[in-house]
């Protein structure tokens, strides 16, 4: 819980530190993906227009915050970067398909499970309308971290499809 509050306060501080002349370069994005089914993101320029900081809140049956950085590749459509925080989710709770509504509920639980992996990840993003434009984007993240409930070290990842405003 302290980790989430620290990341949230960092995001708010970062957002308030942006100067008025960069306000038109701040982007918000809403999306979905696997294993998180709702992702809320804010991004803003770093040192120049080829680099961006981002922070997002990911919600599945478990949730988490992450912050990251991305560097634009040649052209205006692709970025690579890194992030720290929630990078994926895996099985945490066993499910018995033979009890009650288990046959219906267990497949849903296995798709969007409830144990977030917090760690460091590399990411690749593709912006269909360009990094500085409104439109659809897809981000792939893969990294290594520790599960937040059972403290198991593991590789994990996610894919997020979102619309940038």
Secondary structure as UniProt FT lines:
FT   HELIX           2..16
FT   HELIX           20..25
FT   STRAND          27..34
FT   STRAND          38..45
FT   TURN            49..50
FT   STRAND          51..59
FT   STRAND          63..72
FT   STRAND          78..90
FT   TURN            97..98
FT   TURN            100..101
FT   HELIX           102..111
FT   STRAND          115..127
FT   TURN            128..129
FT   TURN            131..132
FT   STRAND          135..147
FT   TURN            148..150
FT   STRAND          153..164
//
